[in-house]
Amino acid sequence: MQRDVQNKRMELVSLPAVIIILVSLSFKTVDAQSILGARSVSLGQASTALPNTEWALFGNPAMMSAERGSISFFGIRYYGFTEITDMAAAGSYPTNWGVLGVGAHRYGFDLFNENRVRIAYKNAIQRFHYGVVLNYNHVVQGAGYGSDGAIGIDAGIAAMLFEGAWIAARATNINQPKYAKIEESLPRELAIGLSYQLSEIALFTSDMVKDVRFPLSYRGGIEVYIFQDFAGRIGVTTSPVTFSGGFGYSTKVWRINVAAQNHVELGISPGLDLTIKF
């Protein structure tokens, strides 16, 4: 009888792990999403050259806003599974000698989770912007497999080509960090992005992203202000193929964004973020 109870417990414990493994084989975001924020998600994660986003700390630090300080919170649940959820917080504050940023991110559940703490700095010389992030990564594996940590460095650059048009690039984990105990390298990406504010109501953004472990991925999105302070968004990615959409509403003090990303094989992932500006 006791053995039956133990076996039943093992089945319940292993079910979430099986979900994680299956998703990891199908979709690379299981490594913990590097691009965060509902606005970015709804624009197909094309955020390398995306202006006016409070989540540049997790995308391209060179695009961090130097206008106002902000505190933001974000959550996204992948394909309806509570075990694969991203939760994050980010804050930035402009000073006379640059913009400072700090963020925290957790992905997963009790048996497996990845956590990040990020400290960022951004500055600009006329129309050329640059930023760097120091990133502490910590992974926890249940069932006696232990935990490990590693420090990574991300960097980004951006330039305004002309009013409303940006070109930018970012690189993640340029120091090639590894989890020593489990002998696993952290994800490394190189991305190049363009954005263009066609008018006061329309923004186009696109990225080309290469993860060292995966094929080249294209990402693109369009943002349109349907009426004052209310925007609608759509986006698409390749490798993997996803379609996304969402909307956002902003005031002088706060902003809320809602997103939904549909993976053609795995289903829909809803996300939400909230920003308070000061």
RAHU-V384787 format. One record per helix or strand of 2 or more residues. SS is the DSSP state (H for helix, E for strand). FROM is the first residue (numbers start at 1). TO is the last residue. If there is no record, write none. Layout:
ss->SS from->FROM to->TO
ss->SS from->FROM to->TO
This chain:
ss->H from->2 to->26
ss->H from->28 to->31
ss->H from->38 to->42
ss->H from->56 to->58
ss->H from->61 to->63
ss->E from->70 to->77
ss->E from->85 to->95
ss->E from->98 to->109
ss->E from->112 to->125
ss->E from->128 to->141
ss->E from->146 to->162
ss->E from->165 to->171
ss->E from->178 to->179
ss->E from->184 to->185
ss->E from->189 to->197
ss->E from->202 to->211
ss->E from->217 to->227
ss->E from->230 to->237
ss->E from->242 to->250
ss->E from->254 to->263
ss->E from->267 to->277
